[in-house]
Amino acid sequence: MKQLALLALVPACLLAQTAPVQTHTLDNGLKILVQEDHAIPNVAMYLFFKIGSRNERPGITGISHFFEHMMFNGAKKYGPKQFDNEMEKAGGNNNAYTSNDLTVYTDWFPSTALELMFDMESDRMRDLAFDPKIIQSERGVVYSERRTSVDNSNYGVLSEQLEAAAFTAHPYHWPVVGWPSDIEAWTMDDLRAHYKMGYAPNNCVMVVVGDVTADQVVALAKKYIEPIPRQDPPPPVRTKEPEQKGERRVTVVKPAQLPLVLVAYHAPATGSPDYTALEVADTLLTSGQSSRLYRRMVDTDQLVLSVRAQQRPTFDPSLFTFSLAPRAGVDPARTEKVLYEELGELQTTPVPDSELRKAKNQLLAGHYRQLKTIAGRANLLGSYEVFYGDYRKLYTAGDDIEKVTAADVQRVARQYFTAQNRTVATLIPEASPAAKKEVKQ
């Protein structure tokens, strides 16, 4: 990316930085972040509940994801489907997602609907309905989603097996969507206890960005949400994943047109100083057609159709995962070999200044683009508040990227991309010679 293109994005970051974020904590523990932006008459409201699959246990896995669905299925004042219907009538829309660590609800709406949104959000935070018929229906919906996203997805089923092998003790071992037998077995007591613990106001950070004033937001929060009592928070996750002492391998044989290879390395949590250096390494290796792995594996050697890497924000140490999609006729082991060669190059040879500059520009540009919209800012403010413990770190993220040196990239590559620290999962098409060999063994 040209330096001029990067500089064109900087004013968006500066604009977001000069619009102050005002904070307020209600008596019941709900923390509110408000950033006024009157450029357009719209509002982004994000609610970050600090409850995810890491707060589950065997027997109730997937229950956090289930509540992502249930929160749209009616409460005391607004019945089934009314949340969506009322929001659409007011000109807004919404979404939600569940991760290992969080369940996040995202609302976008005209500023004229601000009080309506507080009314509806407080209703489902306080008085969610537990209608047995709706619960059973939604259980079927979640089970169907699991079949689509995991059982009938090559990447989904392989990724699930990879994480189950990479984590032997920590709750990241089980999938966010839950194990099938647990989805079938949640009891009403399980559901009520999880809701009470996870959806209490003191377990939530609310972020409001857009055509509002902080006084407006705080007044409505006091009216609608402050009367909701606080609850005991989720118990702390005490289990730490033991250090891996050797490579682990998983093989999945299923109907597929082509093989798939996932290579995961244990990596630090988001708050670690090494996290940003690994982001730079990721960008160098896989971001765009000029990245190292794309040039080598897709263009030059023509071994794979695609190569990607992923490092997700997490509270606890997680995984840095490479995804390789070998071309027809290419031995998956050959793609692994080339990946390890390129990682070895990163470990032994300092990254040239020009290549490091390009990677930093790509990261900075992506960061600034998110700050250009009220939705992007709401998401980033909340994410930095929950993962780093301080939303203000959002405004030093660019400095953190700039501080990463070639020596830092080389150091984290040496520390984390080692054979004893990796888990490899390979999907082999059922009718292939390799699959027949696997069966015989």
N, C-alpha and C positions, 0 to 999 in steps of 0.2 A: 504494500500500500504506500502511495506517495505521501510524503510528510505533509504536503498541502492539504490532501484529503483528510488527514487526521486532524489538522489544525482547525478545519471547518467544523468539526464536531465538538471542539472544546467549549465554545460558548454555551452549549446546552448544559454541560456539566457546571459551568460557572453560574449560569442562571439558577440551576437547582440549588447550588450551594449558597447563593445570596438570599434565596427565599428561606427564611428560618424555619426550622422544625420546632414546633412547640409541643411539650410533653405534659401529660397530666396522669396521675394514678388515682383511680377511684378508691373510696374507702374499702371496697370489697376486693381490691387487688388488680383490677383490670388496668393495664397500661395503655395509654392512648398516645399516638404520634400524629400530629396534624401539620400539614404543609399547605399553605394557601397558594393557589394558582388560579387567577381569574381570567386567564387567556380565553377559555371557553367555558360555557355554563354546565360543565360536567364534573362528576366526582368519581374517584376510585376508592372503594372501601375494602380493605383486605383484613381478614381476621385470621391470625396465626394461633392455632391451638397447639400447645406443645404436647401432643399425643400422637403416637405413630406405632408402627409395628414393634419398635424396640421396647415399648411399654406393655407388650403382651407376654404371654407365656404359653407353653404347650397346652393345647386344649381349647384356647381361645384365639389362636392366630387368625389374622384377617379381620378381627372385630373392629379395628380402627377404620379400615377401609369401608366396612359395612356402614358405619355411622356417616361417612361421607355421603352415602346414598340416603340414609334414613332422615338426615336433617332437612331433606326436601319433601318429606312425606307427611307433614302435618304436625301442628302443635295445638295448644289450647285455643288460641284466638284465630289463627290462620290454619285451616284444615288441609287435607291432602291436596297437593298440587297448587295450593293457593299462593305459596311463596313465589313460584315462577309466574303464575297468572297475574298477580298484582304488580310484580316487577315489570312485566312486559307491558301492562296497561299504562304504567308510568313512564315507559320509554327506556327501560333499562334491561340489562341481562346479567347473567352470572355464570360462575363455574366453580369448581372445587377440585382439589387433588390431595391425595394421601401419599406420604413417603415413609421411610423408615422412622423418621423423627417427628414429623408434623402432619397435621391436617389443616389445610388452608382453604378458606372460602373467599371468593373474589366477586365483588359486586361493582358494576359500572352503571351509572344512572345520571339523569339530569339533576342539578342541584335542588330543583323544586321537590324532589322525592326524598330528600334527606331524612325528614322525620319518619316517613313511611318505612325507610330502611332500618332505622333504629327500632321502630316498633316491631317489625318482623324478625329482626335478628335477636332481639331480647326475648321474643316469644319462643323461638326454638332453642335458645340458650337456657331458658328457665323451665319450659313446660313441653318438651318434646313428647309427642304421643307414642305409646307403645301398644298399638293395636295388633293383636296376634295375627290377624289376616294380612295386614300390610307387612308385618315382619316376615311372615312365611313367603309372601310374594317377592319381597326384596331379597330374601335369602336366595331364591331361585334366580333373580337377576344377577346377583353377585357371582353365583356359581356359574352362570352362563358366561359372564365376563371372564372368569378364570379359564374356562374352556377356550374362549377366543384368544385371550392374551397369553396363555401359557400352554395348555395342552395341545392346541392346534397351531401353535406358533413355533417354528424352529428356534428362533432366537429366544423366545420366552421360556421354553422348556429347558434349553441349554443353559441359559442364564440362571434359572432357578437351581439347577443341579450344581453349577459352578459355585454359587454363593453358599449352598448347603455344604459343599466340600471345603471351601476356604475358611468358613467359620464353624468351629466345633463347639464353642462355649458361649459366645456373645449372641444376643438376640438378632443380630443381622443374619443369623443362620437361616431363619424362616422367611418366606416371601411376604411382601406387603399384602397381597391378595389373600393369603392364608392357605393352609393345607386343606384339601378337599374334606377330610373327615371332620375337621374343626368347623368349617362352614356349615356342615350339616348338624353340628352338635351344640352350638351356642344356646344357652338357656336364657330365660327371661331375667333371672338373677344376674347372670353374666352381663347382659346388656345394660341393665339399670345401674350396676356398679361401675361399669366402664364409662357410661355417660356422665354420671355424677362426678367422677374423678377427672375425666378429660375435658369436659365442657364447662367447668366452673370458670367464672370470670377471672379469678386469680391465676388461671393457667392459660390466659389469652393475652396476646398483644394485638390491639386494633390500630390500623394505619388508615388515615383519611387524607387524601391528596386531591386538591381541585378547588372548585368554586364554592368555598366555605370560609368561615372564620373559626378560629380556635374556640372563641367564646360560644359560638353556635353549637359546635360539636360537643364541647364539654357539658353544656347545659342539657342537651338531648341525652347524652350518656348518663348524666346524673338522674334524669327523669326516668329513663327506660331501663338502664342496666344496673345502676348502683343499688337498687333494692334487691337484686339477685344475690343470695348469700355466697360467700366464699366456701370452698370445700378443701379437704386435705388433698394436696397435689399428688400426682403419680409418684410412687416410691422411686428413689434413685436407682439407676441401673448400676449395680456394683460390679457385675461380672466384666472382666477384661479378657479379651482374646489372648491366649498364650502365644508366645512367639513361635512362628512356624519354623520347623527344623529341617524341612526337606520338601522337594517338589511333590505336589499332589496332582493326580490325573483322573479325569472322569470321561467316560465314553457313553454317548447316547446313540442308539441305533433306531432309526424311525424312517417312515416314508418321507423322502425329500429328493429334490432334483439335484442339489449340490451339497457338498459338505460345508461345515461352518466351524470356525475355531475361535475360542475365547481364551485369552491369556490374562490372568489377573494377578496383581501384586498388592500385598498389604501396604496401605498408605495412611498417612496421618489424618486426623480430624481437620475440619475446616479452620479451626482456630490456630493450628500449628503454623509457625513461621515457614515451614517447608511447603505448605500448600500452594502458595503463589509461585514458587520456583517450579513445582510440578505442573502448574497451569502453563507456564512458559514452555516447559519441556513438551507437554501435550501439543501445544500450538506448533512448535518446531517440527514435531513428528507427523502430525495428521491434519493440520488445518489448511485446507485448500490444495489445489493441484501443484503448487510449488513446494509443498511440504516434503520432508525427507522420505517418509514411508510411501506416500502417493507416487513420487517420482520413481522410486526404486521398484515398488511392488506392483503398481498399476501400469505405469508408462514403460519403464525400461525392461524389466523382467517379465511383465505381463503374467504375473502369478495369481493375482486376485482381482475381483471385480470392484471391491471396495475395501478400505482399511480405515478404521475409526478408533478413537480412544474416548474414555469417559472417566471423569472423576467427579462424583456427586458431592454436594454439600452435606455434611453429616456432623452430628454431635460427637460421635466416637470414631476412632480409627476405622477406615473402611477399605475400599478397593480402588485401584487404578486399573482399568480393564481395557485391553485391546481386542477389537473385533475384526477378524479376517474372513473374507468370503472368497475362498479359492475358486478359480475358474474350472470349468469342466476338464477333467483329465489331469489336473494338478494334484499331486500328493500333498495333503494337509501338512505333513511333516516338513515338506520343503518350504512352505510359507512360514512355519515356525522358525526354521533355521535362519531365514533371511531377516525376520523380525529381530532375532537375538543378535545377529551381526550388526544391525543398525543401532540397537541399544548399546552394544559394545563400543561402537564408534562414538556414541554420545558420552560414554563413560571415560574414554581414553583420550579423546581429542577435543580441545576447547572449541566452542562454537564461534565461528567468525563474527566480528562485530556487526557486519551488515545483516547477517541472518538473524542475529539476536534482536537487532533493531526492528526488523520486519515483524518478528513474532510479538514483540512488545506493542508495536503499532496495531496489530490485529486485535490483541486483547484490549487495548485502550479504546479502540474504535467500537468494539462490541459493548464495552462498559458504558461509554458515552451515549451510544444509541438508545440504550435502555432508559437513560435519564431524560430523554427528549419527550417522553409521554408521561401522563399522570399515572397510568397503570404500571409502567415500568418503574417509576419512582416508588410507588406504593409497595411493589414487590421487593425492590432492593432495600428500602428502608426497613421493612419487616424482617427480611432475611438477615440483614446485618445485625439487627437488634437481637434476634434469637440465636443466630449461630456464633456471633462474635461478642454478644453481650452489650453492644453499644452501636446504635445506628450511625453515630458519627464516623465510624471507621469506613463507612461508604465513601466519605469525602477524602480519605487518605489512600483509597485503593489504588488510584493512579500512581501515587508516590511509591507504594509497595511494589507495583509492577516495575517501575523505573529502577528500583534499587536492586533488582535481580541481576546478578552478574553471570558471565560465562562459567566462572568457577562454581557458582551456586548450582547451576544446571548440571554441571559435571558431578558435583557432590551428591545431589539427590538421586541422580541416575545410578551412581555407584551404590548408594545406600539402599534403595528400594528395588531396583530392577535386577534382582539376583535370583539365581536358580532355586535356592532353598526357600525363597520368599514367594514363589509363584504357584498358582494353581491353573491347570490347563484343562479345558473342557472341549471335546471334539464331537461334533455331530457327524455321523456316517450314514449316508443314504442306505436304506434297507437292502436294496437289490445290488449294491456294489460289491466287487470282489473283497474290499476291505471289511465290509460288514460280514460276509461269509467267513472270513478269517477270524474275526472277532468272536463269532458264534462258536467256531470250532475250539477256540482257546478256552 
